[in-house]
Structure formats: C-alpha cells, structure tokens
Amino acid sequence: MVNLRGTIVPIVDLRIKFNLGKIEYTPFTVVVILNIARRVIGVVVDSVSDVLSLTSSQIRPAPDFSGSFDTRYILGLASVEQRMLIVTDIERLMSSADMELVEAAVE
C-alpha cells in the first residue's frame, strides 16, 4: 500500500495473479493508478510507453483464437499510427473476488 495525497491505495501486482514470476521492487517500479468499482487501486506494470484516449469506434473485437489464447481479458484491438494495440478489459481483469481481497487488505 501507498499513501497517495492522503488516500491509502492498495497495490496489486498482476505478475503474481498470472504466475509470471516476481520482480524486484525499486523506487523506479511503475504503478498505474486506477479507479475500479469506486475504489482507487494501484497496479504494478513493467512499463508505460504512452497514455492514449480511444473512442469505441477505434476498438475492434478481438479475433477468435480457437482456444489457443485466453481472450477473457481482452476488450478488443485498436490501431494507432503504425501500431496494433491490445485493449485490456481492466474491470474484468480485476474481478469482484480480487476486489474483495483488496478491500480486506485495506481494512
């Protein structure tokens, strides 16, 4: 947890959620602050290269990967300039069970 301008913000490391191995936390560890289900949380990320605003018309449905790739957390795909972006459904990613754990940790 961190104190962000007087608000206690729990920090979630998605590497742990997806069993991707741990990283060493340093003063340079990047945390993205999100507002999900009326709760402010921080999510540890590897890096942030850009912050973009997309309209719904820019987001296309994710293709069917025939079960070879789990698309539960993918909202869709977007093209920005010369790049193809995968748009994550962060609210689904942070399921209600995860948010209950966050609430319990704060209390």
N, CA, C and O atoms as a MOPAC input file, in Angstrom:
PM7 MOZYME 1SCF
protein

 N      0.83600 1    -1.17500 1     0.00000 1
 C      0.00000 1     0.00000 1     0.00000 1
 C      0.87900 1     1.23600 1     0.00000 1
 O      2.00700 1     1.23200 1     0.49400 1
 N      0.31900 1     2.29800 1    -0.57600 1
 C      0.99300 1     3.59200 1    -0.56300 1
 C     -0.00700 1     4.66100 1    -0.15400 1
 O     -1.21900 1     4.48700 1    -0.28100 1
 N      0.52400 1     5.75900 1     0.33400 1
 C     -0.29800 1     6.91600 1     0.66300 1
 C     -0.15000 1     7.89200 1    -0.49300 1
 O      0.92100 1     8.46400 1    -0.69300 1
 N     -1.22100 1     8.08200 1    -1.25300 1
 C     -1.20300 1     8.96800 1    -2.41200 1
 C     -2.05900 1    10.18400 1    -2.09800 1
 O     -3.28700 1    10.11800 1    -2.15300 1
 N     -1.41800 1    11.27500 1    -1.77600 1
 C     -2.11700 1    12.52400 1    -1.43900 1
 C     -3.18800 1    12.31700 1    -0.37700 1
 O     -4.29800 1    12.83500 1    -0.49700 1
 N     -2.85400 1    11.56300 1     0.65700 1
 C     -3.77800 1    11.35400 1     1.76200 1
 C     -4.72700 1    10.18700 1     1.59300 1
 O     -5.50700 1     9.89800 1     2.50100 1
 N     -4.68700 1     9.50600 1     0.45700 1
 C     -5.54000 1     8.33900 1     0.21700 1
 C     -4.68200 1     7.07900 1     0.27200 1
 O     -3.65800 1     6.98300 1    -0.40500 1
 N     -5.10800 1     6.11900 1     1.08400 1
 C     -4.39600 1     4.84600 1     1.14100 1
 C     -4.78600 1     4.03100 1    -0.09100 1
 O     -5.96200 1     3.73800 1    -0.31000 1
 N     -3.78400 1     3.67100 1    -0.88800 1
 C     -4.01800 1     2.97600 1    -2.15700 1
 C     -3.35900 1     1.59900 1    -2.09900 1
 O     -2.13700 1     1.50200 1    -1.98900 1
 N     -4.16500 1     0.52700 1    -2.17100 1
 C     -3.57000 1    -0.81100 1    -2.23800 1
 C     -2.91100 1    -1.01900 1    -3.59700 1
 O     -3.38500 1    -0.51200 1    -4.61400 1
 N     -1.81600 1    -1.77000 1    -3.60100 1
 C     -1.06700 1    -2.04400 1    -4.82800 1
 C     -1.22400 1    -3.52300 1    -5.17300 1
 O     -1.03700 1    -4.39200 1    -4.32100 1
 N     -1.56900 1    -3.79900 1    -6.43500 1
 C     -1.74600 1    -5.16300 1    -6.92400 1
 C     -0.67100 1    -5.43500 1    -7.97200 1
 O     -0.45700 1    -4.63100 1    -8.87900 1
 N      0.00200 1    -6.57500 1    -7.83700 1
 C      0.99900 1    -6.98100 1    -8.82700 1
 C      0.39200 1    -8.09800 1    -9.66900 1
 O      0.22600 1    -9.21900 1    -9.19000 1
 N      0.06200 1    -7.79300 1   -10.92300 1
 C     -0.58600 1    -8.77400 1   -11.79200 1
 C      0.34000 1    -9.92300 1   -12.17100 1
 O     -0.13100 1   -10.96900 1   -12.61900 1
 N      1.65000 1    -9.74700 1   -12.00000 1
 C      2.57100 1   -10.85700 1   -12.24400 1
 C      2.27400 1   -12.00400 1   -11.28400 1
 O      2.38000 1   -13.17500 1   -11.64800 1
 N      1.90000 1   -11.65400 1   -10.05300 1
 C      1.55600 1   -12.68500 1    -9.07200 1
 C      0.24300 1   -13.35300 1    -9.46800 1
 O      0.13000 1   -14.57800 1    -9.41600 1
 N     -0.75200 1   -12.55700 1    -9.86400 1
 C     -2.05700 1   -13.10000 1   -10.26700 1
 C     -1.91000 1   -14.11300 1   -11.40100 1
 O     -2.59900 1   -15.13400 1   -11.40900 1
 N     -1.02400 1   -13.84300 1   -12.35400 1
 C     -0.86800 1   -14.70700 1   -13.51900 1
 C      0.36000 1   -15.61300 1   -13.44500 1
 O      0.77000 1   -16.18300 1   -14.45700 1
 N      0.94400 1   -15.74800 1   -12.26700 1
 C      2.10900 1   -16.62100 1   -12.06400 1
 C      3.23400 1   -16.34000 1   -13.05800 1
 O      3.79000 1   -17.26100 1   -13.65600 1
 N      3.56000 1   -15.07400 1   -13.22800 1
 C      4.60100 1   -14.69000 1   -14.18700 1
 C      5.95400 1   -14.46400 1   -13.52800 1
 O      6.88100 1   -13.97600 1   -14.17400 1
 N      6.07500 1   -14.80400 1   -12.28100 1
 C      7.33200 1   -14.60000 1   -11.58000 1
 C      7.38100 1   -13.23100 1   -10.93800 1
 O      6.67300 1   -12.30700 1   -11.34000 1
 N      8.21700 1   -13.12200 1    -9.94700 1
 C      8.30900 1   -11.87300 1    -9.20200 1
 C      9.39300 1   -10.98200 1    -9.79100 1
 O     10.33100 1   -11.44600 1   -10.44000 1
 N      9.23300 1    -9.69900 1    -9.54300 1
 C     10.27500 1    -8.74800 1    -9.90600 1
 C     10.75800 1    -8.08900 1    -8.62000 1
 O     10.07600 1    -8.13200 1    -7.59700 1
 N     11.90900 1    -7.49400 1    -8.67800 1
 C     12.42500 1    -6.75600 1    -7.52900 1
 C     11.84000 1    -5.35200 1    -7.57700 1
 O     11.98800 1    -4.64400 1    -8.57400 1
 N     11.18300 1    -4.95700 1    -6.50800 1
 C     10.61000 1    -3.61700 1    -6.43900 1
 C     11.70000 1    -2.62200 1    -6.07000 1
 O     12.49500 1    -2.84800 1    -5.15800 1
 N     11.71500 1    -1.52200 1    -6.79800 1
 C     12.69400 1    -0.46200 1    -6.57000 1
 C     11.94800 1     0.86500 1    -6.52200 1
 O     10.74300 1     0.90200 1    -6.77400 1
 N     12.64200 1     1.95400 1    -6.20400 1
 C     11.98100 1     3.26400 1    -6.27700 1
 C     11.50400 1     3.60900 1    -7.69400 1
 O     10.72100 1     4.54300 1    -7.86600 1
 N     11.96700 1     2.86800 1    -8.70600 1
 C     11.58900 1     3.13500 1   -10.09000 1
 C     10.50200 1     2.18300 1   -10.59800 1
 O     10.14500 1     2.23400 1   -11.77500 1
 N      9.97100 1     1.31700 1    -9.73100 1
 C      8.88000 1     0.42500 1   -10.12100 1
 C      7.68100 1     1.26900 1   -10.53900 1
 O      7.30100 1     2.21100 1    -9.84400 1
 N      7.08900 1     0.92200 1   -11.68400 1
 C      5.98800 1     1.70900 1   -12.24200 1
 C      4.65800 1     1.17000 1   -11.71600 1
 O      4.39600 1    -0.03200 1   -11.76600 1
 N      3.82300 1     2.08400 1   -11.20900 1
 C      2.49300 1     1.74300 1   -10.71000 1
 C      1.48400 1     2.63800 1   -11.42500 1
 O      1.61200 1     3.86200 1   -11.41500 1
 N      0.47900 1     2.01600 1   -12.04500 1
 C     -0.60400 1     2.75600 1   -12.69200 1
 C     -1.75300 1     2.83300 1   -11.69000 1
 O     -2.15900 1     1.81600 1   -11.12800 1
 N     -2.27400 1     4.03800 1   -11.46800 1
 C     -3.37600 1     4.24200 1   -10.53900 1
 C     -4.69300 1     4.15300 1   -11.31000 1
 O     -4.87800 1     4.83800 1   -12.31500 1
 N     -5.60800 1     3.29900 1   -10.82900 1
 C     -6.88900 1     3.05800 1   -11.49100 1
 C     -8.04300 1     3.29900 1   -10.52900 1
 O     -7.88500 1     3.19600 1    -9.31300 1
 N     -9.19600 1     3.61800 1   -11.08500 1
 C    -10.42500 1     3.72200 1   -10.31000 1
 C    -11.35200 1     2.62700 1   -10.82100 1
 O    -11.92600 1     2.74400 1   -11.90300 1
 N    -11.49500 1     1.56100 1   -10.03500 1
 C    -12.29300 1     0.40800 1   -10.43700 1
 C    -13.32500 1     0.13700 1    -9.35000 1
 O    -12.99100 1     0.02100 1    -8.17100 1
 N    -14.57300 1     0.04000 1    -9.76400 1
 C    -15.67400 1    -0.25200 1    -8.83600 1
 C    -15.65100 1     0.71200 1    -7.65000 1
 O    -15.77200 1     0.30500 1    -6.49500 1
 N    -15.49400 1     1.99100 1    -7.96300 1
 C    -15.47400 1     3.06200 1    -6.95500 1
 C    -14.35600 1     2.89700 1    -5.93600 1
 O    -14.47300 1     3.35800 1    -4.80100 1
 N    -13.27500 1     2.24300 1    -6.33700 1
 C    -12.12900 1     2.04200 1    -5.45200 1
 C    -10.86500 1     2.41400 1    -6.20100 1
 O    -10.68500 1     2.02100 1    -7.35300 1
 N     -9.98900 1     3.16900 1    -5.55500 1
 C     -8.70800 1     3.53300 1    -6.15500 1
 C     -7.70300 1     2.44200 1    -5.81000 1
 O     -7.51200 1     2.11200 1    -4.63900 1
 N     -7.06300 1     1.88500 1    -6.83700 1
 C     -6.02900 1     0.87700 1    -6.62500 1
 C     -4.83900 1     1.19800 1    -7.51800 1
 O     -4.96600 1     1.92400 1    -8.50400 1
 N     -3.69800 1     0.65600 1    -7.16600 1
 C     -2.51100 1     0.76000 1    -7.99200 1
 C     -2.18000 1    -0.60600 1    -8.56300 1
 O     -2.35000 1    -1.62200 1    -7.88800 1
 N     -1.71100 1    -0.63700 1    -9.79500 1
 C     -1.32600 1    -1.88600 1   -10.44200 1
 C      0.12200 1    -1.75800 1   -10.89300 1
 O      0.47200 1    -0.83900 1   -11.63300 1
 N      0.96400 1    -2.68900 1   -10.43900 1
 C      2.36300 1    -2.70800 1   -10.85800 1
 C      2.41600 1    -3.15500 1   -12.31100 1
 O      1.81500 1    -4.16600 1   -12.67500 1
 N      3.13200 1    -2.40700 1   -13.14100 1
 C      3.30200 1    -2.75400 1   -14.55100 1
 C      4.78400 1    -2.74300 1   -14.88800 1
 O      5.58400 1    -2.12400 1   -14.18600 1
 N      5.14400 1    -3.42600 1   -15.96200 1
 C      6.54400 1    -3.44400 1   -16.37600 1
 C      6.98900 1    -2.07800 1   -16.87800 1
 O      8.09600 1    -1.63100 1   -16.58000 1
 N      6.11700 1    -1.41300 1   -17.64600 1
 C      6.45400 1    -0.08700 1   -18.16300 1
 C      5.20600 1     0.56000 1   -18.74600 1
 O      4.19800 1    -0.10500 1   -18.98500 1
 N      5.28900 1     1.85600 1   -18.96900 1
 C      4.24400 1     2.61000 1   -19.65800 1
 C      4.93600 1     3.41100 1   -20.74800 1
 O      5.83000 1     4.21000 1   -20.46900 1
 N      4.51800 1     3.19300 1   -21.99800 1
 C      5.14500 1     3.94100 1   -23.08600 1
 C      4.29000 1     5.12000 1   -23.51600 1
 O      4.82700 1     6.16200 1   -23.89000 1
 N      2.96100 1     4.97700 1   -23.47200 1
 C      2.05000 1     6.04500 1   -23.87800 1
 C      0.76000 1     5.93200 1   -23.08000 1
 O      0.40000 1     4.85800 1   -22.59900 1
 N      0.07900 1     7.04900 1   -22.95100 1
 C     -1.28100 1     7.06400 1   -22.41500 1
 C     -2.16000 1     7.61200 1   -23.52800 1
 O     -1.95600 1     8.73500 1   -23.99100 1
 N     -3.14200 1     6.81700 1   -23.95900 1
 C     -3.96100 1     7.17500 1   -25.10900 1
 C     -5.43000 1     7.20800 1   -24.73400 1
 O     -5.86500 1     6.49600 1   -23.82900 1
 N     -6.18700 1     8.03200 1   -25.42700 1
 C     -7.64500 1     8.02100 1   -25.32500 1
 C     -8.18200 1     7.43800 1   -26.62200 1
 O     -7.87300 1     7.92600 1   -27.70900 1
 N     -8.98500 1     6.39200 1   -26.49900 1
 C     -9.56300 1     5.74700 1   -27.67200 1
 C    -11.07500 1     5.88600 1   -27.63300 1
 O    -11.68400 1     5.84100 1   -26.56400 1
 N    -11.67100 1     6.05400 1   -28.79500 1
 C    -13.12900 1     6.03600 1   -28.88600 1
 C    -13.57200 1     4.59900 1   -29.12600 1
 O    -12.77400 1     3.76500 1   -29.55500 1
 N    -14.82500 1     4.30900 1   -28.85500 1
 C    -15.32100 1     2.94500 1   -29.06400 1
 C    -15.23300 1     2.53900 1   -30.53400 1
 O    -15.09700 1     1.35500 1   -30.84100 1
 N    -15.31000 1     3.50900 1   -31.44300 1
 C    -15.22300 1     3.17900 1   -32.86900 1
 C    -13.80500 1     2.76400 1   -33.27900 1
 O    -13.62700 1     2.13400 1   -34.32100 1
 N    -12.80700 1     3.10600 1   -32.48000 1
 C    -11.42900 1     2.71800 1   -32.77900 1
 C    -11.10500 1     1.30500 1   -32.30500 1
 O    -10.08200 1     0.74200 1   -32.69400 1
 N    -11.96500 1     0.72900 1   -31.46900 1
 C    -11.70400 1    -0.58800 1   -30.89600 1
 C    -12.49900 1    -1.64000 1   -31.65900 1
 O    -13.72800 1    -1.60000 1   -31.71100 1
 N    -11.76400 1    -2.58400 1   -32.25100 1
 C    -12.39200 1    -3.68800 1   -32.97800 1
 C    -12.43500 1    -4.91900 1   -32.07200 1
 O    -11.58600 1    -5.07300 1   -31.19500 1
 N    -13.41000 1    -5.78600 1   -32.27800 1
 C    -13.46300 1    -7.01400 1   -31.46700 1
 C    -12.19500 1    -7.84200 1   -31.65400 1
 O    -11.59800 1    -7.85000 1   -32.73000 1
 N    -11.79900 1    -8.53000 1   -30.60100 1
 C    -10.62800 1    -9.40600 1   -30.69500 1
 C    -10.95700 1   -10.58700 1   -31.59900 1
 O    -12.07800 1   -11.09500 1   -31.56200 1
 N     -9.99900 1   -11.03400 1   -32.41200 1
 C    -10.26000 1   -12.19000 1   -33.27900 1
 C    -10.40500 1   -13.46200 1   -32.45100 1
 O     -9.96100 1   -13.52000 1   -31.30500 1
 N    -11.02200 1   -14.46600 1   -33.03200 1
 C    -11.16200 1   -15.76000 1   -32.37400 1
 C     -9.84500 1   -16.51200 1   -32.51300 1
 O     -9.36800 1   -16.74900 1   -33.62200 1
 N     -9.27100 1   -16.87900 1   -31.38900 1
 C     -8.00300 1   -17.59800 1   -31.40800 1
 C     -8.20600 1   -19.10400 1   -31.26300 1
 O     -7.24800 1   -19.83500 1   -31.01000 1
 N     -9.43300 1   -19.56900 1   -31.41900 1
 C     -9.77700 1   -21.00100 1   -31.38100 1
 C     -9.24400 1   -21.70500 1   -30.13800 1
 O     -8.76000 1   -22.83500 1   -30.21400 1
 N     -9.33600 1   -21.03900 1   -29.00800 1
 C     -8.93500 1   -21.66500 1   -27.75200 1
 C     -7.44600 1   -21.70000 1   -27.49200 1
 O     -7.02900 1   -22.12200 1   -26.41300 1
 N     -6.62900 1   -21.27100 1   -28.44100 1
 C     -5.17900 1   -21.31100 1   -28.23500 1
 C     -4.68700 1   -20.12700 1   -27.40700 1
 O     -3.53300 1   -20.09800 1   -26.98100 1
 N     -5.55800 1   -19.16000 1   -27.18500 1
 C     -5.18700 1   -17.95300 1   -26.44800 1
 C     -6.39000 1   -17.51100 1   -25.62800 1
 O     -7.49600 1   -17.42400 1   -26.16100 1
 N     -6.19800 1   -17.23300 1   -24.35900 1
 C     -7.28900 1   -16.82500 1   -23.47400 1
 C     -7.62100 1   -15.35600 1   -23.72000 1
 O     -6.81300 1   -14.47400 1   -23.42800 1
 N     -8.81200 1   -15.09800 1   -24.25700 1
 C     -9.20100 1   -13.72300 1   -24.59400 1
 C    -10.18500 1   -13.12400 1   -23.59100 1
 O    -10.79000 1   -12.08800 1   -23.86800 1
 N    -10.35400 1   -13.76000 1   -22.43000 1
 C    -11.31200 1   -13.24900 1   -21.43500 1
 C    -11.05200 1   -11.80100 1   -21.04300 1
 O    -11.99100 1   -11.04900 1   -20.78800 1
 N     -9.80900 1   -11.41500 1   -20.99500 1
 C     -9.45400 1   -10.08600 1   -20.50300 1
 C     -9.15100 1    -9.09600 1   -21.62100 1
 O     -8.65200 1    -8.00100 1   -21.36400 1
 N     -9.45100 1    -9.47800 1   -22.86100 1
 C     -9.19600 1    -8.59200 1   -23.99600 1
 C    -10.50300 1    -7.94800 1   -24.43000 1
 O    -11.45700 1    -8.63500 1   -24.79500 1
 N    -10.53700 1    -6.62500 1   -24.38600 1
 C    -11.70800 1    -5.87200 1   -24.81800 1
 C    -11.75400 1    -5.79000 1   -26.33800 1
 O    -12.83000 1    -5.81900 1   -26.93700 1
 N    -10.58200 1    -5.68800 1   -26.95900 1
 C    -10.51800 1    -5.61200 1   -28.41000 1
 C     -9.14000 1    -5.19500 1   -28.87500 1
 O     -8.18100 1    -5.19100 1   -28.10300 1
 N     -9.05100 1    -4.84400 1   -30.15100 1
 C     -7.80300 1    -4.39500 1   -30.77100 1
 C     -8.00200 1    -2.99700 1   -31.33000 1
 O     -9.09200 1    -2.64400 1   -31.77900 1
 N     -6.94900 1    -2.21100 1   -31.29700 1
 C     -7.01000 1    -0.86300 1   -31.85300 1
 C     -5.73400 1    -0.59100 1   -32.63200 1
 O     -4.65900 1    -1.06100 1   -32.26000 1
 N     -5.85900 1     0.16800 1   -33.71300 1
 C     -4.69600 1     0.61000 1   -34.48200 1
 C     -4.48800 1     2.09000 1   -34.21600 1
 O     -5.39400 1     2.90400 1   -34.39300 1
 N     -3.28000 1     2.42100 1   -33.79000 1
 C     -2.92100 1     3.81600 1   -33.54700 1
 C     -1.60700 1     4.05600 1   -34.26200 1
 O     -0.59000 1     3.43300 1   -33.95800 1
 N     -1.64700 1     4.97400 1   -35.22200 1
 C     -0.49900 1     5.23500 1   -36.08500 1
 C     -0.08600 1     3.91600 1   -36.72100 1
 O     -0.90900 1     3.30600 1   -37.40300 1
 N      1.11500 1     3.45300 1   -36.54100 1
 C      1.57000 1     2.20800 1   -37.17100 1
 C      1.54300 1     1.02400 1   -36.20100 1
 O      2.11700 1    -0.02500 1   -36.49400 1
 N      0.88100 1     1.18200 1   -35.04500 1
 C      0.92300 1     0.14000 1   -34.02100 1
 C     -0.43700 1    -0.52200 1   -33.82700 1
 O     -1.47900 1     0.12800 1   -33.90400 1
 N     -0.40400 1    -1.82400 1   -33.57300 1
 C     -1.60100 1    -2.57600 1   -33.19700 1
 C     -1.55600 1    -2.73300 1   -31.68200 1
 O     -0.56400 1    -3.20800 1   -31.12900 1
 N     -2.63900 1    -2.33000 1   -31.01200 1
 C     -2.70200 1    -2.38100 1   -29.55700 1
 C     -3.75100 1    -3.38900 1   -29.10700 1
 O     -4.81500 1    -3.50400 1   -29.71500 1
 N     -3.44700 1    -4.10800 1   -28.05100 1
 C     -4.42800 1    -4.97400 1   -27.40500 1
 C     -5.02900 1    -4.16400 1   -26.26800 1
 O     -4.31100 1    -3.70300 1   -25.38100 1
 N     -6.35200 1    -3.98900 1   -26.29300 1
 C     -7.04500 1    -3.19900 1   -25.27800 1
 C     -7.54900 1    -4.16300 1   -24.20500 1
 O     -8.35900 1    -5.04800 1   -24.47800 1
 N     -7.05900 1    -3.97600 1   -22.98900 1
 C     -7.38300 1    -4.85600 1   -21.86900 1
 C     -8.66000 1    -4.40900 1   -21.17500 1
 O     -8.88000 1    -3.21500 1   -20.97200 1
 N     -9.49100 1    -5.36100 1   -20.81600 1
 C    -10.69400 1    -5.09300 1   -20.02600 1
 C    -10.28700 1    -5.14900 1   -18.55700 1
 O    -10.36400 1    -6.20300 1   -17.92600 1
 N     -9.85900 1    -4.02300 1   -18.02300 1
 C     -9.28500 1    -3.98800 1   -16.67900 1
 C    -10.32100 1    -4.33100 1   -15.61700 1
 O     -9.97900 1    -4.91200 1   -14.58700 1
 N    -11.57600 1    -3.98100 1   -15.85000 1
 C    -12.60300 1    -4.30700 1   -14.85700 1
 C    -12.83000 1    -5.81300 1   -14.77100 1
 O    -13.05400 1    -6.34200 1   -13.68300 1
 N    -12.77400 1    -6.49500 1   -15.88400 1
 C    -12.89800 1    -7.95500 1   -15.85600 1
 C    -11.63300 1    -8.57000 1   -15.27400 1
 O    -11.69300 1    -9.53900 1   -14.51800 1
 N    -10.49500 1    -8.00200 1   -15.62900 1
 C     -9.22000 1    -8.49700 1   -15.11500 1
 C     -9.19600 1    -8.44100 1   -13.59200 1
 O     -8.73900 1    -9.37300 1   -12.93000 1
 N     -9.68900 1    -7.35100 1   -13.05600 1
 C     -9.77500 1    -7.19400 1   -11.60300 1
 C    -11.17100 1    -7.62800 1   -11.18100 1
 O    -12.02100 1    -6.79600 1   -10.86300 1
 N    -11.39800 1    -8.91700 1   -11.18000 1
 C    -12.72100 1    -9.47700 1   -10.88800 1
 C    -13.18800 1    -9.09400 1    -9.49500 1
 O    -12.41300 1    -8.58500 1    -8.68500 1
 N    -14.45100 1    -9.34200 1    -9.22500 1
 C    -15.00900 1    -8.99400 1    -7.91800 1
 C    -14.27800 1    -9.72200 1    -6.79400 1
 O    -14.11100 1    -9.16000 1    -5.71200 1
 N    -13.84000 1   -10.95700 1    -7.02500 1
 C    -13.09300 1   -11.68800 1    -5.99500 1
 C    -11.78500 1   -10.98000 1    -5.67700 1
 O    -11.38700 1   -10.89400 1    -4.51500 1
 N    -11.11300 1   -10.47000 1    -6.71400 1
 C     -9.87400 1    -9.72500 1    -6.49600 1
 C    -10.14400 1    -8.45000 1    -5.71600 1
 O     -9.38000 1    -8.09000 1    -4.82000 1
 N    -11.22600 1    -7.76900 1    -6.05500 1
 C    -11.55000 1    -6.52100 1    -5.37000 1
 C    -11.91000 1    -6.77500 1    -3.90900 1
 O    -11.62600 1    -5.93600 1    -3.05400 1
 N    -12.53100 1    -7.91800 1    -3.60500 1
 C    -12.81600 1    -8.26000 1    -2.21600 1
 C    -11.52500 1    -8.42500 1    -1.43300 1
 O    -11.44800 1    -8.01500 1    -0.27500 1
 N    -10.50700 1    -9.02100 1    -2.05100 1
 C     -9.21000 1    -9.15200 1    -1.38900 1
 C     -8.58100 1    -7.79300 1    -1.14700 1
 O     -7.97700 1    -7.56000 1    -0.10000 1
 N     -8.72100 1    -6.89200 1    -2.11600 1
 C     -8.19100 1    -5.53600 1    -1.96300 1
 C     -8.89100 1    -4.83800 1    -0.80400 1
 O     -8.23600 1    -4.21300 1     0.03100 1
 N    -10.21500 1    -4.93900 1    -0.74500 1
 C    -10.97900 1    -4.32300 1     0.34200 1
 C    -10.54000 1    -4.87600 1     1.69300 1
 O    -10.37100 1    -4.12100 1     2.65000 1
 N    -10.35400 1    -6.19200 1     1.77100 1
 C     -9.94700 1    -6.81800 1     3.02900 1
 C     -8.56300 1    -6.34400 1     3.45100 1
 O     -8.30800 1    -6.15600 1     4.64000 1
 N     -7.66800 1    -6.14900 1     2.48800 1
 C     -6.31500 1    -5.69900 1     2.80800 1
 C     -6.30400 1    -4.27800 1     3.33800 1
 O     -5.48100 1    -3.93800 1     4.18800 1
 N     -7.20700 1    -3.44600 1     2.84800 1
 C     -7.25200 1    -2.04700 1     3.27000 1
 C     -7.79700 1    -1.92400 1     4.68400 1
 O     -7.36400 1    -1.06500 1     5.45200 1
 N     -8.75100 1    -2.79100 1     5.02600 1
 C     -9.39400 1    -2.69900 1     6.35000 1
 C     -8.54300 1    -3.21200 1     7.43500 1
 O     -8.94900 1    -3.19900 1     8.59700 1

